[in-house]
Structures are given as structure tokens and as C-alpha cells.
Amino acid sequence: MESFTLETDASLTTAEITDEVASAVPEDGSGLATVFVGHTTAGVVLQEDEHRLRRDVVAFLEDVVADEGWTHDRLDGNADSHLRATLLGASETIPVEDGDLQLGTWQSVLFVECDGPRKREFGVQFVGD
């Protein structure tokens, strides 16, 4: 697995990581690339990389999961971050053909930070034919 590091700048935000994922794929490889976020308060999604939509993703997560009132908050105060990450999931698998990610026309790979700002890591595992 190839590992990457990124630094997030807000408590709830998105970062476009498609180029990093693509760089982990062999130039002429065909198979599957899996992006994995090894954090319980962050996730990864395939979505359009458009600044208004990315703001909408953040607003949606804020609306769906309340910031306070969770039992886990008695431990460390970030239950909302864990719950938001649960909705997102920790991985995405993308088909690869001849070294190219087979993403849809508007799809990009987005890292979603739910408990930042932080220094984060994610991995990309390529499995070829």
C-alpha cells in the first residue's frame, strides 16, 4: 500500500485527492485501486470536485449529525465526528484500465475531514489483473 499525508485546515472539510490516488497506479496497470482512510473521524467519497458542492457536503453532514448531545461526548467530545465518518465510510474502490482511474465524468476522490484540523494519512492499494 502506498501512503500519503495531508493536512486539513478545518474541523469539517473536504480535500480533493484524485491525483494522489492516480499516482499510486502503475502506468499501464489494469485492476482495482482501493483508497483507505485509517481514521475513525474521517472518510473518503467519490463525488464531484466543485467548490459549492463541497460546501454542501459539509453543510449536509452538519445538518444530519448534531454537534452535541451524544453519549461518547462524555469521553472526548467528538462523537459527531465519529458519526459523520460512519456515514461516509473508510474506503472506495475504483476500477483501473491501462493506468487510468475509471471514474465517471464528474467523479473525483474526496477525503472528508470530520475532526480537524489534523495531519492525516490515507493509503492506496493497487491490485492488478
Helices and strands as residue ranges (DSSP letters): E 2-7, E 13-16, H 18-23, E 31-36, E 42-47, H 51-64, H 73-76, H 79-88, E 91-97, E 100-101, E 108-113, E 119-128
